Amino acid sequence: MTGGHTPLAVAGHADRHRWALPGPHPVAPGVHRLPLSLPQDGLRAVNVYVIDLPDGIALIDAGWATPEAMGELRRGLAELGRSLSDIRTVLATHIHRDHYTQAITLRREVGCRVYLGLGERPGLTTLRRIATDVPVSSLVTLRAAGESLLADSILAEMQADDRYEASIWEDPDEWLQPGKFQLGDRRLQVVHTPGHTRGHLMFVDHAAGLMFTGDHVLPHITPSIGFELADGGLPLGDYLDSLQAVLDLDDARMLPAHGDPVPQVHARVRELLRHHDDRLAEALAVVVGRGPSAGGEVARRLRWTNSRRPFEDLRDFDRMLAVCETVAHLDVLAQRGELATESAGEITRYRRP
């Protein structure tokens, strides 16, 4: 699965997409940022971080397994005087295709070791069992939100372009849990940050003042919540708790998976928390104003993207993300006791208690 994301209004500028220009770009002593392109993806690129080791290099995230991305990786490493054969370790922040799949290809080619968060095991198991890239759990959410026609449209489109390949969805060499990880002469802290996916990880180099945030904290957009196949429980609740946990860590330079590095991660985390507080209030106001409402009905009354576009102006895939995000907010409101739920057939509606 590719990680979906919802644009968020922050301090945008005309050169916002310059970060995706081919690298490598130095970000700290012994660390380079190498953007690799993404096929047919509005995110444009994913940042792969190249870290010098005494006996080679390590990567944090590896990109989408395409010939184009592999060629970009080869050329970027060559500019650093390196080659694929120098890769010893790949630490994947999470299971999405644009972060994990090329790690498996690299392991097959050069024998590097691949690490992934233990919380991603259920999603990877489910993915192999159903053998499709179609986000079936999101389609279930759409139908429960009263958006069956949208679910049918997305299903037909994705089935026609299903890119599932069993060979790039193998298990990692090791499942990571929170704690310390020795990466050459660097000691990283592995931090479990569920929300975007159940097993999402960040990697913190306290000595260097660096935080590799993956898709958990991004500079210009807010990550989609619970975009995975395994049952995510209450993904927005997990995400908000994970953001608070970042504030408990020492502030550091943020090295995100998409976008430019940011000097201080805490400032961006506070922006994201304010954003979700605003969205919770907006979703609650819709239900209070119109009475019992399905998730799709609420999503259609909210504004989307950093330009505050109406729901009708979004393409189908972004409509799916919008509805799923709205349901995540409504579920948190229900968990807090501010809303109650009622079911009629497959549709769930939210109302005042």
MOCOR-V92054 format. One record per run of one state. SS is the DSSP state (a for helix, b for strand, c for the rest). FROM is the first residue (numbers start at 1). TO is the last residue. Records with the same first field share a line. If there is no record, write none. Layout:
SS->FROM-TO + FROM-TO
This chain:
c->1-4 + 8-15 + 21-24 + 29-30 + 38-44 + 54-55 + 61-66 + 80-83 + 92-96 + 111-112 + 131-135 + 145-147 + 161-165 + 169-173 + 177-178 + 184-185 + 193-200 + 206-209 + 215-220 + 224-234 + 248-252 + 257-261 + 263-264 + 291-292 + 300-302 + 305-308 + 314-315 + 336-339 + 345-346 + 352-353
b->5-7 + 25-28 + 31-37 + 45-53 + 56-60 + 87-91 + 113-117 + 174-176 + 179-183 + 186-192 + 201-205 + 210-214 + 221-223 + 253-256 + 262-262 + 293-294 + 303-304 + 309-310 + 340-344 + 347-351
a->16-20 + 67-79 + 84-86 + 97-110 + 118-130 + 136-144 + 148-160 + 166-168 + 235-247 + 265-290 + 295-299 + 311-313 + 316-335
